[in-house]
């Protein structure tokens, strides 16, 4: 599948959201992609949400950061958020590993506190990212059954 075909399919996924969430999800995805010149963006159009995950290897277990769109909000997830130093208390969630920050606007990704969390997550995977190919997008999964996105 060509890059254009992949982007057209992603446009279709995004078009199912209400315009404000679609715009936030598009911009957050763009900003996160801008942080990673190398690696793999893995896309999952799941039952509950649309996920854009970053992996140095292209393997799902190696994903460490994702922008996830739900019908009413967008969250930046850290796969090993429980290991991050979070002095500002931005991370939400009480799962065994995953923590997230709900985004109110894409510019939230530029805040020093959130950038510090992103930088920590990247540091743990920097060597693998340095060896990864230029950033490429792969649609890894599309659930046949999905909750409404609006």
TANOR-V707935 format. One record per helix or strand. SS is the DSSP state (a for helix, b for strand). FROM is the first residue (numbers start at 0). LEN is the number of residues. Records with the same first field share a line. If there is no record, write none. Layout:
SS->FROM-LEN, FROM-LEN
//
This chain:
a->2-13, 18-16, 59-3, 80-3, 105-5, 111-12, 125-6
b->37-1, 39-6, 49-6, 62-7, 73-5, 91-1, 98-5, 133-1, 135-7
//
